[in-house]
Every structure is written in C-alpha cells, then in structure tokens.
Amino acid sequence: MKKYIEFRLVKILAVFYGFIVLLSFSKRIFMLYKKGLFDNIDWGVLIFGQTIFDWISVVIYMVVVAIITKKMFSASLKYQYIILIHIVLGFFMSWYLFVAVGFMQLLAGTITFEVIMQHVFSFENYITIVDVNLITYFFMAGIIYIYYYVKKLRETELQKSKLENQLVTTKMQILKAQLQPHFLFNTLNSISSLIKSNPDEAQNTLVDLSELLREVLYFKEINLIPFTTEISLLKRYINIMLTRFSDHLSIEFDISHELKDSLVPSMLLQPIVENSIKHGYSKQIKNLRIQLKAYKLDDKLIVEVFNNGKPIEKPLNEGHGIKNTKNRLYTLFGEDHEFSFLNSNNEKFSVLTKIVIPFVENTDKKTIPAKIY
C-alpha cells in the first residue's frame, strides 16, 4: 500500500477537506435556521448521510487522484495532458459526489432509487455545485502537487548531500592512499640508515613501523578520528624519528584537556612534524627542538607546531605530505580552515606551523580502538 498511497498526504487532504466540510455543515445549519426549519432537521441524515459521508467520499476520490498524479509524475507527461486530465477529473468529481451521497441516502431509506436517478442526471443540479467542486478539486490537486514537489525536492537535496559525502570520502581515500606510500617511503629510508650502524634498533624500529601501519590501516575508511588517537599515531612516528636522530631531537607536547573528545583528520600531525624535522635541521641547528601545542578557542581547534630551526626567509618548498594535508583539509572543511607557516614570536622557537579547523566533537566512542584511546 505504501508504494501507491502516501499516508501523510492522505492526512493532509483529510484535514483540508474536513475544514471545507465543517464550513459547509455550518452554512447548512445557518440556512435552515434562517428559513425556520431548524426544528425539522434530521440530524442523522445531515451529519452522517451528507456531511461525514461527503467527507469520506471526497477523501477517497482524492486518494485516487493522488495515485494518478504520482503515475503522471513517473511517466513525465507533458503539462498539456496533465492539465486536461485534471480538468476531466475535476468535472467528474461533482457527478461522483451525486452518485456516492445519493446511494448513501438510498441505503439509509431517506430517498428512492427514482429520485437518485433524477438527481444524478439532472443538469440543473449539476450546474449548481460544479463550480464549487471544481474550485475544491483544484485546491486539493494543488496540495497534492506541492506535497510531491516538496518531497522530490527533499529527496534531491538528500541525494545531493549523499553524493557530496561520497565525493568527499572518495577524495579522502585517494589522498590518504597517496600519503601512506609517501610516509612509508620516508620511514623506510630512516630504517635503512640504521641497518648497518645499529641492527637491533633497526629491528625495533621495523616493529614500531608495522604497529603504526596496522593502526593507520584501521582508519582507512574513516575521515575523522579522535584527537587522542591521532596523538598516539604521531608518538609512534616520533619513536621512529628519535631512533634515527637520537639525542639531537626533542619533542614536547602541550595538549589541552578539552581536545580529549574532539575529532581531527587522520594523519594530520605526522606530515607537519616531518616537515619541521626536514626544514629544522641546518648547519647552524644540530639539536632540534619541536613543541606541539593544541587547544580549543571558541568553536575552533588550533594546532601549533613550533621548532627552533632557521627562520623562514622565503616560501618553503612544500613536500608531498604538506600538499596532501592541505588538500585533505580543503576537501573536508572548504574555506573554513587555516594552514600557515610563520616566523614565531616565541623566544624559544623561531618557526611556527599553524592549523585552525572547526572543533568537531566526538560523539561515538565506539569508533576508538581501546588499545589506543
């Protein structure tokens, strides 16, 4: 039944025509009172045989019209044919009401079959009500079209939203697919430098890498992950880097407790820290210090990565990881984000990488692996 009948639409039509019937009923009572016939009213016939049955008959008729209209929508008929069909259905409704109400009164025993036939085929009687019925019909037909139009509009918007989400997901998967080999390549380079000098450390680093990749792959289909999980992933990467640079690298964390229940793009921080290491070391800077600071400000999540490397004198040559991160941020947040490299005002650090994104609260703790959170 739901395939053919929109029950919500039926309710709307029933309420609308119920209002029309109530007005008609009130008018009849008033006219009978003015003519001095109030005491002779047959309330049973007036209420049930005419008013209520009239309401039921029209609602049933308009449900049929709604089904026909839905079919015409599906068939994509030309508007000329649609208008013609509704004109025919509008004129037919008056005759239909004559027949329906007449037979109801026949069953009630208030009129004879001969009277019904005279009434049904009386052109004079038909003319007296056809204009009102036509107006009522087209009002209700208008309600049907508005209902289907709004429904189609909502379905179109929903489909558009789903397509946009699918597009974002597809873009993110492509970008992450690009990022992971890049990250893997750089990390394997770090491990290769340890194989001869320190085989045990190289082996331990490979274990760290395998654990890190296992966790990264867990989030392959997820665009946003808990901030605490992102920090855990970053720390695994940092352990690998500390193995390579030993005492010449130190990394500090200053994370606001408010971010415990926030979400961020996966692998957001690793390319930034990697970039800080890459550009931080120089002939003058042999011991690199990095500080990662993250906090909430109003409705924004702000990440600041400081390092004590050489100040920025010209635009940095952005690597694949940074370009990828920028593309992912734009895909997820559009213009509602900020990514910048600055010379820092902090006396302990010279360079600042700053990211500002919308604060997204994590409401589904089930997506967080227990071993990480």
C-alpha positions as CSV (number, residue, x, y, z in Angstrom):
1,M,0.0,0.0,0.0
2,K,2.8,2.4,0.9
3,K,4.1,2.1,-2.7
4,Y,0.9,3.6,-4.1
5,I,-0.6,5.7,-1.2
6,E,1.3,8.4,0.7
7,F,-0.5,8.2,4.1
8,R,0.9,11.6,5.2
9,L,-0.6,13.1,2.1
10,V,-3.9,11.4,2.9
11,K,-3.9,13.0,6.3
12,I,-3.2,16.5,4.8
13,L,-6.1,16.1,2.3
14,A,-8.4,14.8,5.0
15,V,-7.7,17.7,7.3
16,F,-8.1,20.2,4.5
17,Y,-11.4,18.8,3.2
18,G,-12.6,18.4,6.8
19,F,-12.3,22.1,7.2
20,I,-14.3,22.6,4.0
21,V,-17.0,20.2,5.2
22,L,-17.2,21.9,8.5
23,L,-17.8,25.2,6.8
24,S,-20.5,23.6,4.6
25,F,-22.1,22.0,7.6
26,S,-22.2,25.3,9.5
27,K,-23.7,27.0,6.4
28,R,-26.5,24.4,6.1
29,I,-27.4,24.8,9.8
30,F,-27.5,28.6,9.4
31,M,-29.7,28.5,6.3
32,L,-32.1,26.0,7.8
33,Y,-32.3,28.2,10.9
34,K,-33.0,31.4,8.8
35,K,-35.8,29.5,6.9
36,G,-37.4,28.4,10.2
37,L,-36.7,24.7,9.5
38,F,-34.2,24.2,12.4
39,D,-36.7,22.0,14.4
40,N,-37.3,19.7,11.4
41,I,-33.7,18.8,10.9
42,D,-32.9,15.1,10.5
43,W,-29.6,15.2,12.3
44,G,-28.7,11.6,11.4
45,V,-29.0,12.3,7.7
46,L,-27.4,15.7,7.9
47,I,-24.4,14.6,9.9
48,F,-23.8,11.0,8.7
49,G,-25.7,10.7,5.4
50,Q,-24.4,14.0,4.0
51,T,-21.6,15.7,5.9
52,I,-19.4,12.7,7.1
53,F,-20.1,10.6,4.0
54,D,-19.4,13.6,1.8
55,W,-16.0,13.9,3.6
56,I,-15.2,10.2,3.3
57,S,-16.2,10.1,-0.4
58,V,-14.1,13.1,-1.4
59,V,-11.0,11.9,0.5
60,I,-11.2,8.5,-1.2
61,Y,-11.6,10.2,-4.6
62,M,-8.6,12.5,-3.9
63,V,-6.5,9.5,-2.8
64,V,-7.2,8.0,-6.3
65,V,-6.3,11.4,-7.8
66,A,-3.1,11.4,-5.8
67,I,-2.2,7.9,-7.2
68,I,-2.9,9.1,-10.7
69,T,-0.8,12.2,-10.2
70,K,2.1,10.1,-8.9
71,K,1.8,7.9,-12.0
72,M,1.9,11.1,-14.2
73,F,5.0,12.3,-12.3
74,S,6.7,9.0,-13.0
75,A,5.6,9.0,-16.7
76,S,6.8,12.6,-17.2
77,L,3.7,13.6,-19.1
78,K,3.5,16.9,-21.0
79,Y,1.9,19.6,-19.0
80,Q,-0.9,20.0,-21.6
81,Y,-2.0,16.4,-21.0
82,I,-1.7,16.8,-17.2
83,I,-4.0,19.8,-17.2
84,L,-6.5,18.1,-19.4
85,I,-6.6,15.0,-17.2
86,H,-7.2,17.2,-14.1
87,I,-10.0,19.2,-15.8
88,V,-11.8,15.9,-16.6
89,L,-11.2,14.6,-13.1
90,G,-12.5,17.9,-11.6
91,F,-15.7,17.8,-13.6
92,F,-16.1,14.1,-12.8
93,M,-15.9,14.7,-9.0
94,S,-19.2,16.6,-9.0
95,W,-21.0,13.7,-10.6
96,Y,-19.2,11.2,-8.4
97,L,-20.5,13.0,-5.3
98,F,-24.1,12.9,-6.6
99,V,-23.8,9.2,-7.0
100,A,-22.0,8.5,-3.7
101,V,-24.2,10.6,-1.5
102,G,-27.3,9.5,-3.3
103,F,-26.6,5.9,-2.8
104,M,-25.8,6.5,0.9
105,Q,-29.2,8.1,1.3
106,L,-30.8,5.2,-0.6
107,L,-29.2,2.8,1.9
108,A,-30.5,4.9,4.8
109,G,-34.0,4.8,3.3
110,T,-34.5,8.6,3.0
111,I,-34.9,8.7,-0.8
112,T,-35.9,6.3,-3.5
113,F,-33.9,5.0,-6.5
114,E,-36.0,7.0,-8.9
115,V,-35.2,10.2,-7.1
116,I,-31.5,9.3,-7.2
117,M,-31.6,8.8,-11.0
118,Q,-33.4,12.1,-11.4
119,H,-30.9,13.8,-9.2
120,V,-27.8,12.2,-10.8
121,F,-28.8,13.0,-14.3
122,S,-30.2,16.5,-13.6
123,F,-28.1,19.0,-15.5
124,E,-29.6,21.9,-13.4
125,N,-28.5,20.2,-10.1
126,Y,-25.1,19.5,-11.6
127,I,-24.6,23.2,-12.6
128,T,-25.4,24.4,-9.1
129,I,-22.4,22.7,-7.5
130,V,-19.9,22.1,-10.3
131,D,-18.1,25.5,-9.8
132,V,-17.6,24.9,-6.0
133,N,-16.5,21.3,-6.5
134,L,-14.1,22.4,-9.3
135,I,-12.5,25.0,-7.0
136,T,-12.3,22.5,-4.2
137,Y,-10.8,19.9,-6.5
138,F,-8.1,22.1,-7.9
139,F,-7.2,23.4,-4.4
140,M,-6.7,19.7,-3.3
141,A,-4.9,18.9,-6.5
142,G,-2.6,21.8,-5.7
143,I,-1.9,20.4,-2.3
144,I,-1.0,17.0,-3.9
145,Y,1.4,18.7,-6.3
146,I,3.0,20.8,-3.6
147,Y,3.4,17.7,-1.4
148,Y,5.1,15.7,-4.2
149,Y,7.2,18.7,-5.3
150,V,8.5,19.3,-1.7
151,K,9.1,15.5,-1.3
152,K,11.0,15.4,-4.6
153,L,13.0,18.5,-3.6
154,R,13.9,16.9,-0.2
155,E,14.9,13.6,-1.9
156,T,17.0,15.6,-4.4
157,E,18.7,17.5,-1.6
158,L,19.3,14.3,0.3
159,Q,20.7,12.6,-2.8
160,K,22.9,15.6,-3.4
161,S,24.1,15.5,0.1
162,K,24.9,11.8,-0.2
163,L,26.7,12.3,-3.4
164,E,28.8,15.2,-1.9
165,N,29.6,12.9,1.1
166,Q,30.6,10.1,-1.3
167,L,32.7,12.6,-3.3
168,V,34.5,13.8,-0.1
169,T,35.0,10.2,1.0
170,T,36.4,9.2,-2.4
171,K,38.8,12.2,-2.4
172,M,39.9,11.5,1.1
173,Q,40.6,7.9,0.2
174,I,42.7,8.9,-2.8
175,L,44.6,11.5,-0.8
176,K,45.3,9.0,2.0
177,A,46.3,6.4,-0.5
178,Q,48.9,9.0,-1.8
179,L,50.0,9.9,1.8
180,Q,50.6,6.4,3.1
181,P,53.2,5.3,0.5
182,H,55.0,8.7,0.9
183,F,55.1,8.3,4.7
184,L,56.2,4.6,4.3
185,F,59.0,5.6,1.8
186,N,60.4,8.2,4.2
187,T,60.2,6.0,7.2
188,L,61.9,3.0,5.4
189,N,64.7,5.4,4.4
190,S,65.2,6.2,8.1
191,I,65.3,2.5,9.0
192,S,67.8,1.7,6.2
193,S,70.3,4.2,7.7
194,L,70.2,2.1,10.9
195,I,70.7,-1.3,9.5
196,K,74.5,-1.2,9.4
197,S,75.1,1.1,12.3
198,N,72.6,-0.4,14.8
199,P,70.8,-3.6,13.6
200,D,68.9,-4.0,16.9
201,E,67.5,-0.5,16.7
202,A,66.6,-1.1,13.1
203,Q,64.7,-4.2,14.0
204,N,62.8,-2.4,16.9
205,T,62.0,0.4,14.5
206,L,60.5,-2.0,12.0
207,V,58.3,-3.3,14.8
208,D,57.2,0.2,15.6
209,L,56.5,0.8,11.9
210,S,54.4,-2.3,11.5
211,E,52.4,-1.4,14.6
212,L,51.9,2.1,13.2
213,L,50.8,0.9,9.8
214,R,48.4,-1.5,11.4
215,E,46.7,1.3,13.2
216,V,46.7,3.6,10.2
217,L,45.0,1.0,8.1
218,Y,42.3,0.6,10.7
219,F,41.3,4.1,9.9
220,K,41.4,3.7,6.1
221,E,37.7,4.4,5.6
222,I,37.4,7.0,8.4
223,N,37.9,10.7,7.6
224,L,37.9,12.0,11.2
225,I,39.5,10.2,14.1
226,P,39.7,11.1,17.8
227,F,42.4,13.6,18.6
228,T,43.9,11.3,21.3
229,T,44.2,8.6,18.7
230,E,46.0,11.0,16.3
231,I,48.4,11.8,19.1
232,S,49.0,8.1,19.7
233,L,49.8,7.6,16.0
234,L,52.1,10.6,16.0
235,K,54.0,9.3,19.0
236,R,54.7,6.0,17.2
237,Y,56.2,8.0,14.3
238,I,58.2,10.1,16.8
239,N,59.7,7.0,18.3
240,I,60.9,6.0,14.9
241,M,62.4,9.5,14.4
242,L,64.0,9.5,17.8
243,T,65.8,6.3,17.0
244,R,67.3,8.0,13.9
245,F,68.2,11.3,15.4
246,S,68.9,10.1,19.0
247,D,69.8,13.0,21.4
248,H,69.7,15.6,18.6
249,L,65.9,15.7,18.6
250,S,63.4,16.5,21.4
251,I,59.7,16.9,21.0
252,E,57.3,18.4,23.6
253,F,53.6,18.2,23.9
254,D,51.2,20.8,25.3
255,I,47.7,19.4,24.7
256,S,44.6,20.9,26.2
257,H,42.3,18.5,28.1
258,E,39.3,20.0,26.1
259,L,40.5,18.1,23.0
260,K,40.1,14.7,24.6
261,D,36.7,14.4,22.9
262,S,37.4,16.1,19.6
263,L,37.9,14.7,16.1
264,V,40.6,15.6,13.5
265,P,41.6,14.3,10.1
266,S,43.7,11.1,10.4
267,M,47.5,11.6,9.9
268,L,47.1,15.3,10.2
269,L,50.1,15.9,12.5
270,Q,52.7,13.5,11.2
271,P,53.5,15.4,7.9
272,I,53.8,18.7,10.0
273,V,56.3,17.2,12.4
274,E,58.1,15.5,9.5
275,N,58.3,18.9,7.7
276,S,59.6,20.6,10.9
277,I,62.3,17.9,11.1
278,K,63.2,18.2,7.4
279,H,63.5,22.0,7.4
280,G,64.5,22.5,11.0
281,Y,68.0,21.0,10.8
282,S,70.7,23.1,9.2
283,K,74.4,23.8,9.5
284,Q,73.6,26.1,12.4
285,I,70.9,23.9,14.1
286,K,72.3,20.5,15.1
287,N,69.9,20.0,18.1
288,L,66.3,20.4,17.0
289,R,63.5,21.1,19.5
290,I,59.9,20.8,18.5
291,Q,56.8,21.7,20.5
292,L,53.3,20.7,19.6
293,K,50.6,22.8,21.2
294,A,46.9,22.1,20.6
295,Y,43.9,23.8,22.2
296,K,40.3,24.9,21.6
297,L,39.4,28.6,21.0
298,D,35.7,29.3,20.7
299,D,34.4,26.8,18.1
300,K,37.9,26.2,16.6
301,L,40.6,23.6,17.2
302,I,44.0,25.1,16.9
303,V,47.3,23.2,16.4
304,E,50.6,25.0,16.6
305,V,53.9,23.2,15.9
306,F,57.0,25.3,16.9
307,N,60.6,24.5,16.1
308,N,63.9,26.2,16.8
309,G,65.2,25.8,13.3
310,K,66.3,28.6,10.9
311,P,63.7,31.4,10.5
312,I,61.7,31.5,7.2
313,E,63.3,33.8,4.7
314,K,61.4,32.7,1.6
315,P,58.4,30.5,0.9
316,L,59.1,26.9,1.9
317,N,59.4,24.2,-0.8
318,E,56.3,22.2,0.3
319,G,56.7,18.5,0.1
320,H,54.2,15.9,-0.9
321,G,53.0,15.4,2.7
322,I,52.2,19.1,3.3
323,K,50.4,19.5,-0.1
324,N,48.4,16.4,0.7
325,T,47.4,17.7,4.1
326,K,46.3,21.0,2.7
327,N,44.2,19.2,0.0
328,R,42.6,17.0,2.7
329,L,41.8,20.0,4.9
330,Y,40.2,21.8,2.0
331,T,38.2,18.7,1.0
332,L,36.8,18.3,4.5
333,F,36.3,21.9,5.6
334,G,36.4,24.1,2.4
335,E,37.4,27.6,3.2
336,D,36.6,27.1,6.9
337,H,40.2,26.3,7.9
338,E,43.7,27.9,8.1
339,F,47.1,26.4,7.3
340,S,50.2,28.7,7.6
341,F,54.0,28.8,8.1
342,L,55.2,31.8,10.2
343,N,58.2,33.1,12.0
344,S,57.4,32.6,15.6
345,N,57.3,35.4,18.2
346,N,58.2,32.8,20.9
347,E,61.7,33.5,22.2
348,K,62.4,29.8,22.5
349,F,61.3,28.9,19.0
350,S,61.8,30.5,15.6
351,V,59.3,28.9,13.2
352,L,55.6,28.1,13.7
353,T,53.3,25.9,11.6
354,K,49.7,26.7,12.5
355,I,46.4,24.9,11.6
356,V,43.0,26.1,12.5
357,I,40.0,23.8,11.8
358,P,36.4,23.6,13.1
359,F,36.1,21.9,16.5
360,V,34.2,18.6,15.8
361,E,33.1,16.8,18.9
362,N,33.5,13.0,19.1
363,T,30.0,11.6,20.0
364,D,30.7,7.9,19.1
365,K,33.3,6.5,21.4
366,K,32.8,3.0,19.7
367,T,35.0,4.1,16.7
368,I,38.0,4.4,19.0
369,P,40.2,1.3,19.5
370,A,40.5,0.5,23.2
371,K,44.2,-0.1,22.9
372,I,44.9,3.4,21.6
373,Y,42.4,5.6,23.4
